[in-house]
């Protein structure tokens, strides 16, 4: 009997030791990335790119905090005083899951599914139109980060921006990058119409609310949606619309379908 009791005790002790070892090994596995293998950048989950609108250019304050000269890998970069007139052709890359949720250079939280980009010397924030020279697709993105720090690359796109441009799988693409000025609604909306009135559909204290409405009414009407900041207010505009009958029809549609009372303004 004493022998059996001792055997059971010994087995119990061995089980405890084995469980302890297993827990240690599992803990080691959970820390494997931080101990020996660097986390690699990667793509995100499947996403419907048709539901993700381009960035809407608006007037934003350029602060010195994000735009002072800086050093990276022993090289000094001097930020341009303005993006006005900026145009460049070169190689674009993209960054994704490794940086998703981290802070960008201006303090934003990087979202790989938002229409943003990183640039070495453009002021932050600013807006650019990026065109894939191979397939002629183009997008408008908001520059809110620094990079890419490769001599052969001129801009680092968010993952979803690379998807929309059609080079996410390849990793890089030949592109042209051109500044988009927020106080030029025709350029910002990429429309060739030079004349016409605008419908103001809303005004907000913050950019995020204005962007949400601009996306909503832009998608529902098929018209370019523009955001202009004036008197501390972000105004959402549709247009330009040259035809008076079309103006009236759009007003009625917005009222009936979205309960939005729009009114005509001239810019």
Order of alpha helices (4+ residues) and beta strands (2+ residues): alpha-alpha-beta-beta-beta-beta-beta-beta-beta-alpha-beta-alpha-beta-alpha-beta-beta-alpha-beta
